[in-house]
Amino acid sequence: MSQAPRWDVEGRNWPNRAASRFVDVGRLRWHVQTMGAPDAPVLLLIHGTGAATHSWRDLAPLLAAHFRVIALDLPGHGFTTGRPKGGLSMITMARAVGDLLLTLDCHPALIVGHSAGAAIAVRMAIDGIAHPRLIIGIGAALLPIPGLAGVLFPTLARMAFVNPLAPHLFARMARISGETARFLARSTGSRIDAQAIACYESLFATPGHCSGAITMMADWDLAGLRRDLARLDCPLLLIHGADDAAIPLADAQKVTTIVKTARLVALPDLGHLAHEENPQDIATLITAFAEELP
């Protein structure tokens, strides 16, 4: 197993560290952060590929004023260790999160997912793993990548997956001064602060985290999710940065034609990491949309 981030090293200054705990479920030891009143409606936060709980560092406390917030590190990411039986496919990840919720005796009223985390949230609802009253997708990755890129991207991920040196090479590149900041700017279109970049640097510099992200990308079935999208029957709020360099705004617009319960809010001057760039506006949108529900 490649070196994973260590809680006493990479995690020693982790955002919202006081809210963290570790939960054993089967083959997994989950890193979970919990905040907010115990009797408030539960809101689950699911990060995207290559990220971890740090991506909610400013948004989670704002949401905790209204909800019981639970954030997790997905398998292969951050400080969650172990791998679920069946690997890191979308369906397997959805089931693993469901098993964690059962262990926590937790039934989310809302699920907020960023990028690939939104796909896991939708998969959980479609498959009956969770029964949220509302799903919020931030920069949601719900459709296959079009054209040649849609063929090349998963193929390259699989090639990297079968090469045991790939995670170490990616981690070595991340240790080059300024490389992580440049990569994030190019790939997301977002402008995030130094603390956020430092968290990504600490994760990307560990081969275990890189391996988890590569493995997840290599086995990600967005075509299957696209076929099932119309079955989603709970309200879906899509919050999308107009400058998103990873997932085009047109994808979110297309999802609203497939999912009849979907509503889109486009935010100008924000990229793929909109929740990290402007957590206050994102929190206001989520809270206001939740208040509209019966």
C-alpha positions in Angstrom: 0.0 0.0 0.0 1.4 3.4 -1.0 2.0 5.9 1.8 -1.2 7.6 2.8 -1.6 10.9 4.6 -0.8 10.6 8.3 -3.0 12.2 10.9 -0.1 13.1 13.1 1.9 14.7 10.2 -0.3 15.9 7.3 -3.3 16.2 9.6 -1.7 18.1 12.5 -3.0 21.4 11.3 -6.0 20.1 9.5 -9.0 22.5 9.2 -11.7 21.9 11.8 -9.5 19.2 13.4 -11.4 19.4 16.7 -14.5 18.1 14.8 -12.7 15.0 13.6 -13.0 11.4 14.7 -12.3 8.0 13.2 -15.0 5.3 12.6 -14.3 1.7 11.8 -16.7 0.0 9.4 -15.7 -3.3 8.0 -12.5 -2.9 6.0 -12.5 0.8 6.3 -11.4 3.3 9.0 -13.2 6.5 8.1 -12.1 10.0 8.9 -15.3 11.9 9.7 -16.0 15.5 10.9 -19.2 16.3 12.7 -20.5 19.7 13.8 -23.8 21.4 14.6 -26.6 20.7 17.1 -27.3 17.0 17.6 -31.0 17.4 17.0 -30.8 19.5 13.8 -31.5 18.0 10.4 -28.5 16.0 9.1 -26.6 17.4 6.2 -24.0 15.1 4.6 -21.0 16.6 2.7 -19.2 14.4 0.1 -16.1 15.8 -1.5 -14.8 15.2 -5.1 -12.0 13.3 -6.6 -8.6 14.2 -5.1 -10.0 16.3 -2.3 -10.9 15.6 1.3 -12.8 17.2 4.2 -10.5 20.3 4.0 -12.5 21.4 1.0 -15.5 22.2 3.3 -13.3 24.0 5.9 -15.2 27.3 5.7 -18.6 26.1 4.4 -19.2 23.4 7.0 -19.2 25.8 10.0 -21.6 28.1 8.2 -24.0 25.2 7.5 -23.6 23.9 11.1 -25.6 26.9 12.3 -28.6 25.3 10.7 -27.8 21.6 10.3 -26.0 18.7 11.9 -23.1 18.5 9.5 -21.3 15.3 8.7 -18.3 15.4 6.4 -16.1 12.5 5.4 -13.0 11.5 3.6 -13.9 9.1 0.8 -12.1 5.7 0.6 -8.6 6.2 -0.9 -8.7 9.9 0.0 -7.5 12.0 2.9 -7.2 10.2 6.2 -9.7 7.4 5.5 -7.8 4.1 5.3 -8.6 0.8 3.7 -10.5 -0.1 0.6 -14.0 -1.4 0.2 -14.6 -4.8 -1.3 -15.1 -4.1 -5.0 -12.7 -1.2 -5.3 -13.5 2.5 -5.8 -16.2 2.4 -8.4 -19.1 4.8 -8.1 -21.5 2.1 -7.0 -19.1 0.6 -4.5 -18.3 4.1 -3.0 -22.0 4.8 -2.7 -22.6 1.6 -0.8 -19.6 2.2 1.4 -20.9 5.6 2.4 -24.3 4.0 3.0 -22.6 1.5 5.4 -21.0 4.4 7.2 -24.3 6.1 7.6 -25.9 2.9 9.1 -23.0 2.6 11.6 -23.5 6.2 12.6 -27.3 5.7 12.7 -27.5 8.7 10.5 -30.2 9.6 7.9 -29.3 12.7 6.0 -32.1 15.1 5.1 -29.7 16.8 2.7 -26.7 15.6 0.8 -24.2 18.1 -0.7 -21.7 16.7 -3.1 -18.9 18.4 -5.0 -18.0 17.2 -8.5 -17.7 13.4 -8.3 -19.2 13.6 -4.8 -22.4 14.8 -6.4 -22.4 11.7 -8.5 -22.1 9.5 -5.4 -25.0 11.4 -3.8 -27.2 10.9 -6.8 -26.3 7.3 -7.1 -27.2 6.7 -3.4 -30.6 8.3 -3.9 -31.3 6.4 -7.1 -30.3 3.1 -5.6 -32.2 3.6 -2.4 -29.1 3.7 -0.2 -30.2 7.0 1.2 -33.4 9.0 1.1 -32.5 12.7 1.2 -35.2 15.3 0.8 -32.7 17.4 -1.2 -29.4 16.9 -3.1 -27.1 19.8 -3.9 -24.5 19.4 -6.5 -21.6 21.9 -6.6 -19.8 21.7 -9.9 -21.6 18.4 -10.2 -19.9 15.7 -12.5 -23.0 13.8 -13.6 -22.4 13.4 -17.3 -19.8 11.6 -19.4 -16.9 13.7 -20.8 -17.8 14.3 -24.4 -15.8 13.4 -27.5 -12.3 12.1 -27.6 -11.5 13.3 -24.1 -14.2 11.0 -22.8 -12.3 8.1 -24.2 -8.8 9.3 -23.3 -9.4 10.4 -19.8 -10.5 7.1 -18.2 -8.0 5.2 -20.4 -5.1 7.3 -19.1 -6.4 6.8 -15.6 -6.4 3.1 -16.1 -2.9 3.2 -17.5 -1.7 5.1 -14.5 -3.6 2.7 -12.2 -1.7 -0.4 -13.5 1.6 1.4 -13.2 2.7 1.2 -9.6 5.1 4.1 -10.0 2.4 6.5 -11.2 1.2 7.7 -7.7 4.8 8.3 -6.7 5.5 10.3 -9.8 2.4 12.4 -9.2 3.4 12.9 -5.6 6.9 14.0 -6.6 5.5 16.6 -9.0 3.3 17.9 -6.3 6.3 18.6 -4.1 7.7 21.0 -6.7 7.2 24.6 -5.4 4.1 26.2 -6.8 3.1 23.2 -9.0 0.0 22.3 -7.0 -1.3 25.9 -7.1 -0.7 26.0 -10.9 -2.4 22.7 -11.4 -5.5 23.8 -9.4 -5.8 27.1 -11.2 -5.5 25.4 -14.6 -7.8 22.5 -13.9 -10.5 24.2 -11.9 -10.6 27.9 -12.9 -10.8 28.8 -9.2 -8.8 31.1 -7.1 -8.4 29.7 -3.6 -6.4 30.9 -0.6 -3.0 29.8 0.7 -4.4 27.6 3.4 -6.5 25.6 0.9 -3.5 25.2 -1.4 -1.4 24.0 1.5 -4.0 21.3 2.2 -4.0 20.1 -1.4 -0.2 20.1 -1.4 0.0 17.9 1.7 -2.4 15.4 0.1 -1.0 15.4 -3.4 2.5 14.9 -2.0 1.5 11.5 -0.6 1.4 8.6 -3.0 -1.5 6.9 -1.2 -3.8 9.8 -1.8 -2.7 10.1 -5.4 -3.3 6.3 -5.8 -6.8 6.7 -4.4 -7.7 9.5 -6.9 -6.3 7.6 -9.9 -8.1 4.4 -8.9 -11.4 6.2 -8.5 -11.0 7.8 -11.9 -10.1 4.5 -13.6 -13.3 2.9 -12.6 -15.8 5.8 -12.8 -19.0 4.9 -14.7 -20.6 8.2 -15.7 -22.3 6.6 -18.7 -24.2 4.3 -16.4 -25.2 7.2 -14.2 -26.4 9.2 -17.2 -28.7 6.3 -18.1 -30.3 6.4 -14.6 -30.4 10.1 -14.1 -34.1 10.5 -15.1 -35.0 8.1 -12.2 -33.9 10.7 -9.6 -37.1 11.9 -8.0 -35.9 14.2 -5.1 -35.2 17.9 -5.7 -31.7 18.6 -7.1 -30.1 22.0 -6.8 -27.1 22.5 -9.1 -24.8 25.3 -8.1 -22.2 25.9 -10.8 -19.4 28.4 -11.2 -19.6 30.1 -14.6 -15.8 29.9 -14.9 -15.6 26.2 -14.1 -12.7 24.8 -16.1 -13.4 21.1 -15.1 -17.1 20.7 -15.7 -18.7 23.1 -18.3 -21.8 25.0 -17.3 -23.5 23.5 -20.3 -23.4 20.1 -18.6 -25.4 21.5 -15.6 -27.8 23.0 -18.1 -28.2 19.6 -19.8 -28.9 17.9 -16.5 -31.8 20.2 -15.8 -33.4 18.8 -19.0 -32.9 15.2 -17.8 -33.8 15.5 -14.1 -37.2 17.2 -13.9 -36.7 18.2 -10.3 -33.5 20.0 -11.0 -32.8 23.7 -10.6 -29.6 25.5 -11.7 -28.0 28.5 -10.1 -24.9 29.8 -12.1 -22.5 31.9 -10.1 -20.3 34.4 -12.1 -16.6 34.7 -11.6 -16.3 31.3 -9.7 -14.7 28.1 -10.9 -15.0 24.4 -10.0 -14.1 25.0 -6.4 -16.9 27.6 -5.9 -17.6 26.4 -2.4 -14.0 27.2 -1.4 -14.0 30.5 -3.2 -17.3 31.9 -1.8 -18.6 29.7 1.0 -20.9 32.4 2.4 -23.0 32.6 -0.8 -23.0 28.8 -1.2 -24.3 28.4 2.4 -27.0 31.0 1.8 -28.2 29.2 -1.3 -28.3 25.8 0.4 -30.1 27.1 3.4 -32.6 29.1 1.4 -33.3 26.1 -0.9 -33.8 23.8 2.1 -36.3 26.2 3.6 -38.4 26.0 0.5 -39.0 22.3 1.0 -42.3 21.2 2.6 
